[in-house]
Amino acid sequence: MLSFFNRKGKSDTDLKNDGRESAVSAGEITGDAAASSNEDVTTALSLHPSLTVPKEQMYVLRFLNNELPPLKRNQLSLSGIEWNEQTSGIAVSAFVRNTVEREISLGEVRLLLLNEKNELKARHTFHLSELGTLPADSSRPWTFIFPASSVDEKVELGKENWSIAFDLTSRQHKLELDPKWEESLPAEEKEKLKKIVEQLGDPQKDELNFTGLSANALENGNLTVALLIRNGYERNINIEKLPLQLIDAAGDTVAEGQFNIGQLEVRANTTKPWTFVFPASLIQKENADLSKWSVKVTQK
């Protein structure tokens, strides 16, 4: 995990922060809206819970962390320590720093490795959930392995003034499932949903829309509607109440009502499937033709 403690020919005391600081607004990565601030924040060293570090190495990590400059409030930053070539690619050690006033967990994120001229040496997608939960105002050391297939051998990478950075240029829209769906949905159904989301393409920027998946009448008189909630914003959206109108192939209103969801979060640049059940009491048209249908969000 911390490969820079396993180097040949160098002692731990030789370590220094050779890379540059690369900070972005936390909302760019998490999708959460957070007010910008000029407040300077010093980040405290935080180790992954599964990591055990000897006293001497802990001293080195504290020293390196104390050398880092303050960040502004509500930022995420990658601060490079050093990189080393390995048979599998390039191992890059860095501090992952969080100045949001709460703990956060990161998901799938694409990172860049840049040389001192900001030329791209490597690009790779990492599952940052492996970092664990990052406490508020913390700095967590980590080693990222850029596989050989992601490295541009034509680009020279010096040992100083390089940087590891978040890639904000390719925020690919993707499917996100609620934990209950993730647990209960068969793998083939998940794959079908992924393909549907890919075929639909990205929603318009700064747009929230609803795309129908299925509509079925139940034996008890209720009617279920499965929708894809598509978030084209660069921030997470929480839905508490949603007034919906179901329209059939003839253009008639089949059912209409307001759903009090509580708090349904749709993360930035993601599509989340959700099922809504119209009770029989809200059905306005019996035996509706649902071979073609649509839903509208009404104004309530």
N, C-alpha and C positions, 0 to 999 in steps of 0.2 A: 504493500500500500504506500509506504513512504520509501521509495526506492533510493532516494538520495542518501539514506543512511547505510546503503549497501555498496557504496562506490569503492573501486579499487584505486589505490594510489593517493587518496585524499582522506584527510581526517574530517570529522564532523565540524571542527572549529574553522575549517576553510570555507564553510558554507556562507553564502550571502545572497541577497535578493538580486539576481542578475537580470530578471525580467522587469518590464514596465508594468505599471498599474493600468488596468482597463476596467473602468467603471461605467455602469449604465443605470438608468432608472429601473428600480425593481419591478415596476409595473410592466416594463417591456418584456420581462421574462415570465412573471407570475400571472399577468393579466389583471391584477388587483389595482384599482385606482388608489393612489396615495399622493397626498399633497407634497409638492416639492418644498425644500427647506434649505436655508443657508447654514443651518446648525452643523457644526463640526462634530463628528462622532469618532471616537477611538474604539476599535474593535478588540475584544478580549479573546485570547486563544481558547479554542474549543476543539477537543479531540473526539473522534468517532468513538462511541461507547465500547466498541469491540477492540479498540486499539490500546495496547499496553506499551508505554514508552519508558525506557530506563531513565534514571535521573539525569545523566549527562546529556542525553538527547533532548530531554525536556527543556533543559537549560538552553540548548541551541534553538529550539523552536520558539521559546519565549523571547530570546534575543532577536531572532528574525522578525517575529511579529511586532515587537516594540519598535523596530526600525521602519515599519510601514507608516505612511502619512495618514492623517485623519481623512475620513470620507464625509460626504454630505448625508443628511438624513434621507432614508428611503432609497438607498442605492444597493446594488449588487456589484461585486467587483471580483476580478481575477487578478491576483498579483503573483507574477512568475518568480520562482526561486531558482530553478535550473532545469536544463533538459539534457538527456543522454540518449544516444543511439543504442537500440537493442536489436536482437535478431527479429523480433516481432514488429519493430517500428521505432517510434520515438516516444520515450517516457518523459512527460513534462510534469514537474512538481510545482505546485502553486498553492496559494492561500485563496480559499473561496470565502468572501467577506460579505456579511449581511448587516445593513444598518436600518432595516425595518424594525419597528418597535414591537415585534412579536416573532415567534419562531415560524419558520417557513420550511416547506418541503418542495423540492424541485423535481420535475419530471424529465421527459426526453428533450434534450437541448443540443443544438449543433454548436460546436466550438471551432474556432480558427486558431491556427498557429502562424504568427506573422514574424518576419524578420525586422531588423532595425529600419528598413525602408518601407515597412508595411506591405511587403510583398507576401503573397500567400504561400506558405510552405506546406501546410496540411489543413484539411477540413474533415471533421468526423462528428457523428452524432453519438452522444453519450447519454446513458440512463442515470441521471443525477440523483435518482431516488437512492442509489447506493451510498450517497453522502450521508444519508440519515437526515434527521431534522436539524436545521441550523437555528440555534438560539438567536434571540434578538441581540444586535450589536456584537456579533461574533466573527471569528476568523478561523476557518478550519483548513488545515493542511491536507492536501490530497495529491495523488499522482494519476495523471491521465495518460493512457497509452493510445497514441495515434498510430493505427496499424499501417504497415508498410504500403498497402494499397492506396492509402489516403495521402501519401507524402509525394510532393513534387521534387524529384531528385535534381531538377535543373535550378532550383532556387537555393541560394546559399543562406545558411542560418548561422549567424555568429553567436558567441557565448554570452554576449551582453546586449542590452537594449532591445531584445525581442519581446514579444507579448503573446499571451493566450487570451482570447477574447470571445465574447458571445457573438454569434452570427445573427444579426437582426435583419438581414436582407432576404431570408428565406423562411418566413413564418408560414409554413405549409399548413393548410387547413386539414384537420383530421377528425376522425371519430373519437368520441369520448363516452364511455359507458358509466352509468351510475354503478357504484360498488355492488348493489344487489343484482343488476343486470350482468355485470362482469362475472359474478359468482354462479348465476343460474343459467345463463344463456349458453347453449352448446357451441363448440368451436366453429362448426360450419355456419351457424347463424351469425356469429360475429363476423366471419369472413364475408358473408353476403352483405351485411351492413356496411363494411368497409368498402366493398366494391360499389355499392349504391352511392356512398358519399363521394368516392372518386369520380364516378360518372357524372354526378351533379355538378362537379367543379366547385370553385370557391363562390360563396355569396358575395354580393357587392360589399365594398368597404363601408364600414359604419352602418350595417344593415342587419336586422334581426328578422328572419323569416321562418315560416312553418311549411314544411313539405309533407304531404300525406303518404303514409306507408300502407295502412290497411284500415278498413271500417267494417265492423261485423255486428249484426244483431244477435243478441243472446236469447236463450229460451225464457229467461225471467223478464224479458221486455226491455232490459237495458241495452245500450248500444256502446261498443268500445271503438275508440279511434286511436290509432298509433301514429304519431307524428315525429318528424325529424325537426328539432329546434336548431336552427343554423345561425351561429353568432359570427358576424363579419367584423365585429369591433375588436380593437386591440386591448380590450379590458374584459374582465369577467362581468357577467350580467346575472343578477339574482331576480327570479320571478316569484312573486308571492301570490298574485291573483291574475287569472287569465280568463277573460270572457271570450268564449268561442261560439261560432255559428257553423253548423254543418249543413252543406248545400248538396243536393243530389243531382243526378244527370239532367233532370228537367229544370234545374235552376231554382227549385223550391227549398225552403228551409225545412230541414228534417228535425233538427234539435238545436236548442240554444240555451246557454247557461254560463255561469261564472264558476270557475274552479279555484278554490282557495287551497293553493298548493303548500303554503307555509313558507318554504324557502328552497327553490330549485335553482342551483347554480349551473350556468352554462359558461364554461371557461372561454377565454379569448381564442378566436380562430378555431373553434371546435363545433362539431355537430353532435347533439345529444338526443337519442331517441327517448320518447316518453309516451305512456298510454293514458288516455283520458276516458272516463266512463260516464256517459250521459245516462242518468237514471230514467226509468220509464216515465216518470212524472214530467220530464223535460222534452219528451218526444212529441213533435207537432205534426208529423206525417207518418202514417203507418204504411208498411209495405213499400218503402221508398226504393227507387232504383239506384243502387250504390255501385253499379258497374263503372260509373264515373262520378267522382265527388270532389269536393274541396272544402276547406275550412277558412273562415275569416276571423280575425281578431276584431271584435266589436268594441265600441266605445261605451264604457260603463262609468 
